[in-house]
Amino acid sequence: MRVNQARDVSQAARIARHERKITRHHTEEKHGTDVTCVHSGNGPDDNCEPRLVAGAAAAYRSERPARGIGRATVAPANRDQKGRGHGERLHLPQRQPSGDVHIVTPEGVIATDPVAYGRPTGGQQYIDEIKKVTQAPIRYLIYSHHHFDHIAGGKAFKDAGATIVAHKRAKERLEVLKDPHTPLPDETVDIDRTITLGGTTLELSYVGPNHSDSTLVMRLPREKIVFIVDLLPVGRMPGRGMIDFYPLEAEASIKKVLGMDWDRLIPGHPDSGGRLGTKQDAQDQLTLLQEASADMKKLGQEGKCWDTAEKEFKLPKYATWPGYDQGLPFIARRYCALWGRGT
């Protein structure tokens, strides 16, 4: 079944000079339904909610590569007489367990996170997906952090001539682990770095330990988009990633992220129906961590960690969030380690 709808509405003053077009395409695997919605403007209609409204010109399309890996593409949409891009096209996955972003420019592609753990050909499949969008060469591959569920599969990019970039701590970790599917970075970032390619600027920032000690925040300043993997779930509970989480440092990291100039957050695991995150989503995650820490601090300092504290720890305010039942034990265990053991 295919449904097409269009609507014209006025734009916010700060983006009035851009033509706005949001195209959303997704396939519901369960029902076999193929739905396409086209909007000119920023108003919702009865069947499709244009959730990528903030920012300049955008197009939104989901793709379903092998084994449910989501791919997101950001590409210049409008160009001036010198060929410089204004606004962006955004191809974003929905309802996928994990995802990545690739940025298409006239001079080449900046890719991120192959997401090929357990899939020997996954890196090449990612390249094949990029080639469906553009034939431009892949210039860079950015590792979001050192965890294999996101960065395994980089060899295909290395073979294709891409320069691999990661935080310096990621390289240190990978040198020790020697994973055969994850090439070492060619270049590293300490605090920040800016990559400019084909008129597009990508900022890489290290905001301290949080989900890992090697996480890079990726920001497209003109488009006001950030790509942040695993630190900021959108509208759901954190889960297994709490195992090696840096709880107090993560709060400081999120505060730094909130201080950056951005409107839309692409998470590493598309959640909440595939929508993009907002600063309110980031604030909600910060509040959750602060409340979890405060609740477990009381239990831990009463000498109740592990078993008793973990049974009493509930966070009922978040009981309706997706992933609550699965994530709560991981949150409890991590904060019990902090306030019951000091680690």
N, C-alpha and C positions, 0 to 999 in steps of 0.2 A: 504494500500500500504506500502511496506517495502523496503527501499533502504539501501544497505550496501556498504561502500566504505572504502578503506585503502590506506595509503600513508606512505612511509618511508622518513624521512628527518633528517639532522644532528641536534644535540642538541647544545645549548649554552654551553660554557666551564664549567660554574659553576654547571651544572646539568648533565654533560656528563656521570657520573657514575651511573645514574639512568635510568632504562627503562621507557620510557614515553608512556603512553597509555591514550588517552582521548576518552571516550565513551559518546556520547550525545544522549539522547533518550527523545523525547517529543511527546505529543499527541495534535494536533490542534483540539480543540473541534468543531470549526466552520466547518471545512472541513472533519473531521473524518480521518485525515491523521496520520499515525504512521511512524515516520522517525527515523532510527538509523544510526549514523555515527561513524565509528571507525577510529582513526588516530594513527599511530605510528610516532610521531614527532610533529613539531610545525608549519606546513604550512597549510594554508587554501586550500579548494578545491571548486569546483563550487557550491556544494549543502549544505555544512556545514562549518561553521566557528568555528574552535576550539579556543574559547575565553578564555579557562582556561589553557593557555600555561605556564605562569610563575610559577615556583616552581618545585618540584620533581614529582614523578610518580602520575598520577591523573586519575580517572575515573569519568565521568560526566553522571548523569542520573536524569531526572525529574520524579516526582511522583505527582499524583493528588488526595490527600485525600479529605475527605468530604468538601463541600462548598468552594473549591478553596484555601485551606490553603496549602502553599508550605512548604515542609520539605527538609532540607539539611542535609546530613550525611557526616562527615569527619571520615575516618578510616585509620589506618596504612596499607600500601600496600605491602611493601617489608620488610623482617625481616632478622636479622642476626642469627648466631647460638644460641644466647641466647634468641631469640624470640623478640628482640626489633625492633620496627617498624622504617622504613625509608621511607620518602615520605608520601603520603596519597592517599586514595580514597575519592573523593568528589562527593556526590550525591546531586544535587542542583535542586530546582524547577525553572520553568520558567513561566512567565506571570501570577503570582498569586498575589492577593491583599495584602497578608501578609505572612510572613514566619518565620522559626526558623531553628536552627542548632542543630544537636546532634552529639557528638563525640564518636566514638566507639573505645574502647581499649580492650586488652585481659582481663583486670580486671574489666571492667564495662563500663557504658555509662555516659557521661555528656550531659544532655539535656538542652535546653533553651526554654523559652517562649512557654507555651502551646497553645496560640492563640485560646482560646475557648470562647471568649466573645459571649454571646447569644446562645451558643451550650452546653447544660448541659452535654453531653457525649463527648465533644471535647477533654478533657484531656485524657480519656481512648482511644479515637481514635488515638491520638498521640502515646500513648504507643503501641497500636496495630501496628502502622506503624513502630515503632522502632523494634518490635519483628519480622517483616518481614526481617530485616537486620541482627539482632543478637539476641541470647537468653541470652546474658550477662545481669547481673542485672543493673538497673539504679541507679547509686550511687549519682548523683547530679542533681538538677534542678536549673538553673541560671535564675533569673529574670533580663532582660535587663534594665528595669526601672519600675516605679510603675503604668503605664497606663494599664487599664483593657483590652483594645483591644489586648494586647500582652500577659499578664500574667494570665488572668482568666483561670481557669481549672487546677490549681495546685494540687487540692485535690487528684486526682487519683495518682499522683506521690508521694505525701506524704503517701498515703495508701500503695504504692508499696515499701516504705522504703527509698525513696530518701531524701537526705539532701537538703533543699532549701536555696539558697544563694542569697543575694541581697545587694545593697548599704544600708547603715544605714538609709539614708533619706527615702528610699522606705519603710522600716519597720515602720518608724515614720508615714508616710502617711497612710499606710494600717491599722495601729492600730486605727487611727481615723475613717477611712472609713468603716471598718468592712464588707467588701464585702464577702458574703457567699461562693463565688466561688474561692476565692483567699486566700489560707492559708498564714499566716505570715511566713517570712523567719526564718529558724532555726539559721542561721549564717549571719553576716553582714560584709561588707567591708567598710573601711573608705577611704583610699587613694588607696591602691592596695593590691592584694592577688594573690598568685600563687597556682594553683591546679595541682598536679601531680598524674596521674592515668595510670597504665599500660604502662609506658614509654612515655606517652604523657603529655606535659606541656601546660596548659592554663593559661594565665595571665589575670587578671581582673584589670582594671584601671579606676579610677574616674578622669576625666579631667575637672571637674567643671560643673556648670549649663549650659545647652544648650537647647536641646529640652525639657528636664525636669531637675529637680534638683537632680535626682537619677540615671542618665544613667551610665551604665558600658560599657566600651570598652573591648571587649573580643578578645584576640590575641593569635594565635598559633605561637609561635616564630620560631619553626623549619620549619613549613610549610609556614610561612610568609603570613598568612591569618588573617584578622580582621573581626569580626562580630559586626556591629554598627547599632543599630536600631533607625530609624527616624531622626537622626541628619544629615545624609549624603545620601539623595536620589541619585540614579545613573542616570545621564543624563536627569533629569526632574525637574520641578518646585516643591518646597515645597508647601504644601497646608494647610489643616485644622490644622495640627500640629503647625502652627504659633500662634494659639490662646493663648497658655501659654508659648510661646517661650521666652528665655532669649537672646535678640539679640546681645548685645555687648559681653556678656560672651561666646556666641556660637562661635564668631570669635576666641576668645582665645582658646576655646576647639579644634576647627578644626586645628589651628596652632600646638597644642600639638600632635594631631593625625598625622599630616603631618610629625612631627619630629620622629615618631615611625618607626621601621624597618618592613615594610610589602610591599607586592606586589599586593595582591588581597583583595578586600572588598566585603563581603557578606552583602547586605543591608537588613533591616527589611521588606521592601516591594520590592520584585523583580521588577525591571523596565527595560526599554530599551531592551525589548526582552529577559529578564532574564539573561543578561550578568553580570559578576562580575565587580565591580568598580575598578578603579585605583587611584593612587595619583593625576593624572590629573583631575579625576572626583571630588575628594575632593577639589582640588584647585579651580575648576570651581564653586563649591557651595560656597566656601569662597568669591570668587570674586563677585558672585551674591549678597550675603548678604551685602558686603561692598558697592556695587553700589546702592542697594536698600536703604541702610541706608543714604548714601550721598544725593541721590535724595530727599528722604522724609525729611531729615534734613532741606534742603533749604525751602521746602514747609511749614514744620511745624513752622520754625522760622519766616516765613512770615505771620503766623497767619491763615493759610488756612485749618488746620485740623478741622473737619473731612471731610465733603462732598466735598469741592472744591479740597482739596489736593488729595483725593482718585480718583476723576475724572481726574485729571491731571497726576497722577502717572501711567506710562506706561511700563517702562523697555523694550523698543522695541528690544533691542539686543537679548532678550530671547523669542521673540514672536513665534519662531518655536519649542520651547521646549515642549514636552508632558506636559499637565497639566497647560499650561500658562493661559488660560481663567479662569479655576477654581481656580488656586492658587493665581493669582495676587491680588484679593480683600483681601485675608487673609494676604498677605505680606504687602499690603498698610495699612490695619487696625493696624497691630502690630507695624509698624514703625511710624505710625501717633501717636499711644499711647506713643511711646518713645519720639519723637521729638515735639509733640504737647502738651503732658501732663506731660512728665517726668517720665513715668511709664513703 
